Amino acid sequence: MTDSYRKTPVFSMTVGGHNRGEKSDKQRANRQERRVIGQMTHTLAFDEDPHPVLPKKRELSNVWGFRKDGRRWWPNAHESDMRK
């Protein structure tokens, strides 16, 4: 199959070991956003302010603190590294 191997040796660099992407970081950020918005909606009186200003995800979490550190070119990659 032609899609079984990478064509270019570009890999994601993560902190904390191999194959740890940013999925858990995104899950944690989304859960935090839902928790804060849920707490705000339970405590706000919508009679006083029908359209409250809710925080954005970027205000609650720090993208620079995620595990993934971008992508890097790895010119000396072995064939086993180039498998998908």
Chimera marker file (.cmm) of the C-alpha trace (Angstrom):
<marker_set name="trace">
<marker id="1" x="0.000" y="0.000" z="0.000" r="1" g="1" b="0" radius="0.5"/>
<marker id="2" x="1.279" y="3.442" z="-0.794" r="1" g="1" b="0" radius="0.5"/>
<marker id="3" x="-0.310" y="5.133" z="2.237" r="1" g="1" b="0" radius="0.5"/>
<marker id="4" x="1.412" y="2.864" z="4.761" r="1" g="1" b="0" radius="0.5"/>
<marker id="5" x="4.583" y="4.967" z="4.910" r="1" g="1" b="0" radius="0.5"/>
<marker id="6" x="5.227" y="8.652" z="5.427" r="1" g="1" b="0" radius="0.5"/>
<marker id="7" x="6.526" y="10.475" z="2.402" r="1" g="1" b="0" radius="0.5"/>
<marker id="8" x="8.318" y="13.235" z="4.353" r="1" g="1" b="0" radius="0.5"/>
<marker id="9" x="10.207" y="12.766" z="7.644" r="1" g="1" b="0" radius="0.5"/>
<marker id="10" x="8.268" y="15.343" z="9.669" r="1" g="1" b="0" radius="0.5"/>
<marker id="11" x="7.260" y="14.310" z="13.194" r="1" g="1" b="0" radius="0.5"/>
<marker id="12" x="5.422" y="15.891" z="16.114" r="1" g="1" b="0" radius="0.5"/>
<marker id="13" x="7.602" y="16.629" z="19.103" r="1" g="1" b="0" radius="0.5"/>
<marker id="14" x="5.968" y="15.986" z="22.461" r="1" g="1" b="0" radius="0.5"/>
<marker id="15" x="7.033" y="16.184" z="26.066" r="1" g="1" b="0" radius="0.5"/>
<marker id="16" x="6.500" y="13.094" z="28.170" r="1" g="1" b="0" radius="0.5"/>
<marker id="17" x="7.255" y="10.241" z="25.826" r="1" g="1" b="0" radius="0.5"/>
<marker id="18" x="6.416" y="8.796" z="22.451" r="1" g="1" b="0" radius="0.5"/>
<marker id="19" x="2.879" y="9.023" z="21.039" r="1" g="1" b="0" radius="0.5"/>
<marker id="20" x="1.593" y="11.501" z="23.576" r="1" g="1" b="0" radius="0.5"/>
<marker id="21" x="-0.192" y="14.098" z="21.542" r="1" g="1" b="0" radius="0.5"/>
<marker id="22" x="-2.331" y="16.950" z="22.662" r="1" g="1" b="0" radius="0.5"/>
<marker id="23" x="-5.605" y="15.046" z="22.910" r="1" g="1" b="0" radius="0.5"/>
<marker id="24" x="-5.561" y="14.890" z="26.710" r="1" g="1" b="0" radius="0.5"/>
<marker id="25" x="-4.609" y="18.578" z="26.904" r="1" g="1" b="0" radius="0.5"/>
<marker id="26" x="-7.534" y="19.520" z="24.670" r="1" g="1" b="0" radius="0.5"/>
<marker id="27" x="-9.898" y="17.335" z="26.704" r="1" g="1" b="0" radius="0.5"/>
<marker id="28" x="-8.756" y="18.989" z="29.923" r="1" g="1" b="0" radius="0.5"/>
<marker id="29" x="-9.215" y="22.495" z="28.439" r="1" g="1" b="0" radius="0.5"/>
<marker id="30" x="-12.706" y="21.695" z="27.129" r="1" g="1" b="0" radius="0.5"/>
<marker id="31" x="-13.778" y="20.164" z="30.448" r="1" g="1" b="0" radius="0.5"/>
<marker id="32" x="-12.525" y="23.202" z="32.294" r="1" g="1" b="0" radius="0.5"/>
<marker id="33" x="-14.429" y="25.507" z="29.948" r="1" g="1" b="0" radius="0.5"/>
<marker id="34" x="-17.656" y="23.513" z="30.358" r="1" g="1" b="0" radius="0.5"/>
<marker id="35" x="-17.238" y="23.425" z="34.146" r="1" g="1" b="0" radius="0.5"/>
<marker id="36" x="-16.712" y="27.196" z="34.447" r="1" g="1" b="0" radius="0.5"/>
<marker id="37" x="-19.595" y="28.028" z="32.098" r="1" g="1" b="0" radius="0.5"/>
<marker id="38" x="-21.857" y="25.585" z="33.925" r="1" g="1" b="0" radius="0.5"/>
<marker id="39" x="-21.013" y="27.167" z="37.272" r="1" g="1" b="0" radius="0.5"/>
<marker id="40" x="-21.627" y="30.627" z="35.850" r="1" g="1" b="0" radius="0.5"/>
<marker id="41" x="-25.012" y="29.705" z="34.401" r="1" g="1" b="0" radius="0.5"/>
<marker id="42" x="-26.161" y="28.180" z="37.691" r="1" g="1" b="0" radius="0.5"/>
<marker id="43" x="-25.157" y="31.191" z="39.760" r="1" g="1" b="0" radius="0.5"/>
<marker id="44" x="-26.198" y="34.016" z="37.410" r="1" g="1" b="0" radius="0.5"/>
<marker id="45" x="-29.584" y="35.611" z="37.590" r="1" g="1" b="0" radius="0.5"/>
<marker id="46" x="-30.731" y="35.828" z="33.983" r="1" g="1" b="0" radius="0.5"/>
<marker id="47" x="-33.462" y="38.273" z="34.958" r="1" g="1" b="0" radius="0.5"/>
<marker id="48" x="-30.837" y="40.947" z="35.619" r="1" g="1" b="0" radius="0.5"/>
<marker id="49" x="-28.560" y="40.215" z="32.645" r="1" g="1" b="0" radius="0.5"/>
<marker id="50" x="-30.128" y="38.142" z="29.837" r="1" g="1" b="0" radius="0.5"/>
<marker id="51" x="-26.833" y="38.000" z="27.853" r="1" g="1" b="0" radius="0.5"/>
<marker id="52" x="-23.899" y="37.487" z="30.227" r="1" g="1" b="0" radius="0.5"/>
<marker id="53" x="-20.332" y="37.580" z="28.914" r="1" g="1" b="0" radius="0.5"/>
<marker id="54" x="-18.970" y="34.044" z="29.068" r="1" g="1" b="0" radius="0.5"/>
<marker id="55" x="-15.216" y="33.351" z="29.082" r="1" g="1" b="0" radius="0.5"/>
<marker id="56" x="-13.529" y="31.904" z="26.027" r="1" g="1" b="0" radius="0.5"/>
<marker id="57" x="-11.462" y="28.738" z="26.023" r="1" g="1" b="0" radius="0.5"/>
<marker id="58" x="-8.251" y="30.700" z="25.395" r="1" g="1" b="0" radius="0.5"/>
<marker id="59" x="-8.883" y="32.752" z="28.532" r="1" g="1" b="0" radius="0.5"/>
<marker id="60" x="-9.196" y="29.633" z="30.686" r="1" g="1" b="0" radius="0.5"/>
<marker id="61" x="-6.346" y="27.479" z="29.346" r="1" g="1" b="0" radius="0.5"/>
<marker id="62" x="-2.797" y="28.182" z="28.217" r="1" g="1" b="0" radius="0.5"/>
<marker id="63" x="-1.961" y="26.715" z="24.799" r="1" g="1" b="0" radius="0.5"/>
<marker id="64" x="1.751" y="27.189" z="25.470" r="1" g="1" b="0" radius="0.5"/>
<marker id="65" x="1.499" y="24.757" z="28.388" r="1" g="1" b="0" radius="0.5"/>
<marker id="66" x="0.365" y="21.836" z="26.226" r="1" g="1" b="0" radius="0.5"/>
<marker id="67" x="2.633" y="18.811" z="25.740" r="1" g="1" b="0" radius="0.5"/>
<marker id="68" x="3.001" y="19.094" z="21.981" r="1" g="1" b="0" radius="0.5"/>
<marker id="69" x="5.885" y="21.276" z="20.893" r="1" g="1" b="0" radius="0.5"/>
<marker id="70" x="5.239" y="21.585" z="17.184" r="1" g="1" b="0" radius="0.5"/>
<marker id="71" x="6.610" y="19.568" z="14.302" r="1" g="1" b="0" radius="0.5"/>
<marker id="72" x="10.238" y="18.969" z="13.377" r="1" g="1" b="0" radius="0.5"/>
<marker id="73" x="12.052" y="17.765" z="10.288" r="1" g="1" b="0" radius="0.5"/>
<marker id="74" x="13.979" y="14.532" z="10.958" r="1" g="1" b="0" radius="0.5"/>
<marker id="75" x="16.169" y="13.824" z="7.906" r="1" g="1" b="0" radius="0.5"/>
<marker id="76" x="17.842" y="10.672" z="9.321" r="1" g="1" b="0" radius="0.5"/>
<marker id="77" x="14.612" y="8.799" z="10.095" r="1" g="1" b="0" radius="0.5"/>
<marker id="78" x="14.701" y="5.005" z="9.807" r="1" g="1" b="0" radius="0.5"/>
<marker id="79" x="12.167" y="2.988" z="7.846" r="1" g="1" b="0" radius="0.5"/>
<marker id="80" x="10.501" y="1.862" z="11.067" r="1" g="1" b="0" radius="0.5"/>
<marker id="81" x="9.992" y="5.520" z="12.023" r="1" g="1" b="0" radius="0.5"/>
<marker id="82" x="8.398" y="6.284" z="8.671" r="1" g="1" b="0" radius="0.5"/>
<marker id="83" x="5.565" y="3.758" z="9.180" r="1" g="1" b="0" radius="0.5"/>
<marker id="84" x="2.170" y="5.199" z="9.985" r="1" g="1" b="0" radius="0.5"/>
<link id1="1" id2="2" r="1" g="1" b="0" radius="0.2"/>
<link id1="2" id2="3" r="1" g="1" b="0" radius="0.2"/>
<link id1="3" id2="4" r="1" g="1" b="0" radius="0.2"/>
<link id1="4" id2="5" r="1" g="1" b="0" radius="0.2"/>
<link id1="5" id2="6" r="1" g="1" b="0" radius="0.2"/>
<link id1="6" id2="7" r="1" g="1" b="0" radius="0.2"/>
<link id1="7" id2="8" r="1" g="1" b="0" radius="0.2"/>
<link id1="8" id2="9" r="1" g="1" b="0" radius="0.2"/>
<link id1="9" id2="10" r="1" g="1" b="0" radius="0.2"/>
<link id1="10" id2="11" r="1" g="1" b="0" radius="0.2"/>
<link id1="11" id2="12" r="1" g="1" b="0" radius="0.2"/>
<link id1="12" id2="13" r="1" g="1" b="0" radius="0.2"/>
<link id1="13" id2="14" r="1" g="1" b="0" radius="0.2"/>
<link id1="14" id2="15" r="1" g="1" b="0" radius="0.2"/>
<link id1="15" id2="16" r="1" g="1" b="0" radius="0.2"/>
<link id1="16" id2="17" r="1" g="1" b="0" radius="0.2"/>
<link id1="17" id2="18" r="1" g="1" b="0" radius="0.2"/>
<link id1="18" id2="19" r="1" g="1" b="0" radius="0.2"/>
<link id1="19" id2="20" r="1" g="1" b="0" radius="0.2"/>
<link id1="20" id2="21" r="1" g="1" b="0" radius="0.2"/>
<link id1="21" id2="22" r="1" g="1" b="0" radius="0.2"/>
<link id1="22" id2="23" r="1" g="1" b="0" radius="0.2"/>
<link id1="23" id2="24" r="1" g="1" b="0" radius="0.2"/>
<link id1="24" id2="25" r="1" g="1" b="0" radius="0.2"/>
<link id1="25" id2="26" r="1" g="1" b="0" radius="0.2"/>
<link id1="26" id2="27" r="1" g="1" b="0" radius="0.2"/>
<link id1="27" id2="28" r="1" g="1" b="0" radius="0.2"/>
<link id1="28" id2="29" r="1" g="1" b="0" radius="0.2"/>
<link id1="29" id2="30" r="1" g="1" b="0" radius="0.2"/>
<link id1="30" id2="31" r="1" g="1" b="0" radius="0.2"/>
<link id1="31" id2="32" r="1" g="1" b="0" radius="0.2"/>
<link id1="32" id2="33" r="1" g="1" b="0" radius="0.2"/>
<link id1="33" id2="34" r="1" g="1" b="0" radius="0.2"/>
<link id1="34" id2="35" r="1" g="1" b="0" radius="0.2"/>
<link id1="35" id2="36" r="1" g="1" b="0" radius="0.2"/>
<link id1="36" id2="37" r="1" g="1" b="0" radius="0.2"/>
<link id1="37" id2="38" r="1" g="1" b="0" radius="0.2"/>
<link id1="38" id2="39" r="1" g="1" b="0" radius="0.2"/>
<link id1="39" id2="40" r="1" g="1" b="0" radius="0.2"/>
<link id1="40" id2="41" r="1" g="1" b="0" radius="0.2"/>
<link id1="41" id2="42" r="1" g="1" b="0" radius="0.2"/>
<link id1="42" id2="43" r="1" g="1" b="0" radius="0.2"/>
<link id1="43" id2="44" r="1" g="1" b="0" radius="0.2"/>
<link id1="44" id2="45" r="1" g="1" b="0" radius="0.2"/>
<link id1="45" id2="46" r="1" g="1" b="0" radius="0.2"/>
<link id1="46" id2="47" r="1" g="1" b="0" radius="0.2"/>
<link id1="47" id2="48" r="1" g="1" b="0" radius="0.2"/>
<link id1="48" id2="49" r="1" g="1" b="0" radius="0.2"/>
<link id1="49" id2="50" r="1" g="1" b="0" radius="0.2"/>
<link id1="50" id2="51" r="1" g="1" b="0" radius="0.2"/>
<link id1="51" id2="52" r="1" g="1" b="0" radius="0.2"/>
<link id1="52" id2="53" r="1" g="1" b="0" radius="0.2"/>
<link id1="53" id2="54" r="1" g="1" b="0" radius="0.2"/>
<link id1="54" id2="55" r="1" g="1" b="0" radius="0.2"/>
<link id1="55" id2="56" r="1" g="1" b="0" radius="0.2"/>
<link id1="56" id2="57" r="1" g="1" b="0" radius="0.2"/>
<link id1="57" id2="58" r="1" g="1" b="0" radius="0.2"/>
<link id1="58" id2="59" r="1" g="1" b="0" radius="0.2"/>
<link id1="59" id2="60" r="1" g="1" b="0" radius="0.2"/>
<link id1="60" id2="61" r="1" g="1" b="0" radius="0.2"/>
<link id1="61" id2="62" r="1" g="1" b="0" radius="0.2"/>
<link id1="62" id2="63" r="1" g="1" b="0" radius="0.2"/>
<link id1="63" id2="64" r="1" g="1" b="0" radius="0.2"/>
<link id1="64" id2="65" r="1" g="1" b="0" radius="0.2"/>
<link id1="65" id2="66" r="1" g="1" b="0" radius="0.2"/>
<link id1="66" id2="67" r="1" g="1" b="0" radius="0.2"/>
<link id1="67" id2="68" r="1" g="1" b="0" radius="0.2"/>
<link id1="68" id2="69" r="1" g="1" b="0" radius="0.2"/>
<link id1="69" id2="70" r="1" g="1" b="0" radius="0.2"/>
<link id1="70" id2="71" r="1" g="1" b="0" radius="0.2"/>
<link id1="71" id2="72" r="1" g="1" b="0" radius="0.2"/>
<link id1="72" id2="73" r="1" g="1" b="0" radius="0.2"/>
<link id1="73" id2="74" r="1" g="1" b="0" radius="0.2"/>
<link id1="74" id2="75" r="1" g="1" b="0" radius="0.2"/>
<link id1="75" id2="76" r="1" g="1" b="0" radius="0.2"/>
<link id1="76" id2="77" r="1" g="1" b="0" radius="0.2"/>
<link id1="77" id2="78" r="1" g="1" b="0" radius="0.2"/>
<link id1="78" id2="79" r="1" g="1" b="0" radius="0.2"/>
<link id1="79" id2="80" r="1" g="1" b="0" radius="0.2"/>
<link id1="80" id2="81" r="1" g="1" b="0" radius="0.2"/>
<link id1="81" id2="82" r="1" g="1" b="0" radius="0.2"/>
<link id1="82" id2="83" r="1" g="1" b="0" radius="0.2"/>
<link id1="83" id2="84" r="1" g="1" b="0" radius="0.2"/>
</marker_set>
